[in-house]
Amino acid sequence: MAMTDQQFDIVIVGGGPVGMALALALREYEFSILLLEARELPETVDDPRPLALSYGSRLILQHLDIWENLAQPTSITTIHISNRGYFGHTVLTPDDVGIPALGYVVNYHNLYHTMGQSVRDYGIVYQVNALVTTLRTDRQRAQVTYQQNGIEKRIQARLLVLADGGKLAEQIDGIHYHVHDYRHTAIVANVKTESFRSGTAFERFTLNGPLALLPSGDQYALVWTMPTVKAEKVLKLDDRLFLLYLHEQFGDRLRDFMHVGKRTSFPLILKHASTIVGHRSVMIGNAAQTLHPVAGQGFNLGLRDAWELANEISRAPLGTSNEPGSGKMLSAYQKRRQCDKHIGRMFTDSLIKLFTTDSSLLQICNGIGLTALDCLPPARRLIARQMIFGTKNG
Ligand SMILES: Cc1cc2nc3c(=O)[nH]c(=O)nc-3n(C[C@H](O)[C@H](O)[C@H](O)COP(=O)(O)OP(=O)(O)OC[C@H]3O[C@@H](n4cnc5c(N)ncnc54)[C@H](O)[C@@H]3O)c2cc1C
């Protein structure tokens, strides 16, 4: 006997930090929501990647009642930007933008655990071990098939939100990804240095790629990007040689590098969907755009996606012509997000191209550029604003 599919107003596929942020942002409204996540409960996930959160993200996480419960985010009160081998450097401080801190560092897994707990505390319908396999959408509805504990299940919704990091969207008509593989890999690890500058984050552009040290408790979270072929070799170095090489690339600002924790690596691509909406469907977070972590924009941008989508949905009563999933609601959301997304993507991509070129003339110009930036508060303010708030709409 054929069973009738269960119906929801909104199904969110992917319960990563962005999907959960959306579910939490919608908790006060009357919509029926289902959140589907392929992994086990968040507590089982161990992902040490540091996330630099902007002040704007802090404000959103405060609205979601997440911020208060996060385990000690470390404030960034200074960002020191420099270019290896060249004389320029610039320093961004909160005075450049008039806020208490430039940003905060948290671990992916701390954030993920806190959000997972909150999703359950609010009684959001949340299924883990639920691997979505098939999506079908038309003008009227979205249909989602998933596997859970060996059983195939199917549901229908007025609106399908894809927050799966970018695996499933191409099943939707008219959507494909533009992909640029930088052939770079990010090495992530916690490191201890002989000297520690509380609250200072370092972003250093080396000939191999950008190297960031983010203050995290009393140590630094390292995000070190370099060509993949090189990263494979660097990952194989023993701790002592790894630390020596890191010191050589970073310079003497923090004296010796004393200790390195477990190293993890992530291949880096820039990937964005040709359009972020389809029939009855929308993509947010990494599913809409995956950015290079150089400027720490990816999650911040994804969080703004979730926040703005929740705002758009909250203004769309069921049964009206702009109900969740209607063409009208979706194009309003798309329009609202266009500018912020475009700038976040271009900003990150230009930063990489500008600082990873091996032309020495350009390198020298970069050196001059950074020094000039230091003398020009308005330009500095512009960069700081982009890194902190993203772009405000319209
Ligand atoms: C090394 C590194 C450092 C970074 N640093 C920063 C930083 O400093 N600041 C910043 O803002 N961003 C940073 N980022 C980017 C940030 O990690 C991402 O933007 C963020 O994780 C995106 O969240 P998401 O929820 O969209 O996607 P994800 O975190 O990828 O979550 C997607 C979820 O969907 C689930 N899923 C996938 N497929 C399915 C399926 N078929 N069915 C059901 N569920 C599914 C997955 O299990 C996962 O839980 C960094 C990234 C890297 C690699």
The ligand as an ORCA input file, in Angstrom:
! r2SCAN-3c Opt
* xyz 0 1
  C      40.217     25.382      7.134
  C      38.960     26.209      7.137
  C      38.890     27.349      7.943
  C      37.746     28.143      7.926
  N      37.730     29.288      8.661
  C      36.653     30.091      8.619
  C      36.619     31.304      9.390
  O      37.569     31.684     10.070
  N      35.488     32.071      9.337
  C      34.417     31.716      8.560
  O      33.432     32.461      8.538
  N      34.419     30.574      7.837
  C      35.509     29.759      7.835
  N      35.503     28.607      7.103
  C      34.291     28.250      6.339
  C      33.249     27.515      7.201
  O      33.816     26.351      7.757
  C      32.039     27.144      6.349
  O      31.590     28.288      5.677
  C      30.891     26.588      7.212
  O      31.262     25.378      7.807
  C      29.666     26.365      6.324
  O      28.619     25.799      7.096
  P      27.446     25.016      6.374
  O      26.505     24.647      7.487
  O      26.933     25.780      5.206
  O      28.126     23.722      5.741
  P      28.805     22.467      6.454
  O      29.530     22.878      7.665
  O      29.544     21.768      5.353
  O      27.562     21.563      6.877
  C      26.795     20.852      5.932
  C      25.982     19.802      6.681
  O      25.148     19.089      5.761
  C      25.212     17.708      6.036
  N      24.926     16.971      4.800
  C      25.710     16.869      3.700
  N      25.121     16.080      2.773
  C      23.944     15.680      3.303
  C      22.900     14.828      2.828
  N      22.960     14.242      1.635
  N      21.841     14.605      3.636
  C      21.766     15.187      4.878
  N      22.737     15.994      5.363
  C      23.805     16.235      4.588
  C      26.639     17.500      6.526
  O      26.754     16.315      7.282
  C      26.888     18.765      7.350
  O      26.506     18.618      8.690
  C      36.637     27.784      7.100
  C      36.693     26.635      6.316
  C      37.857     25.849      6.315
  C      37.915     24.631      5.429
*
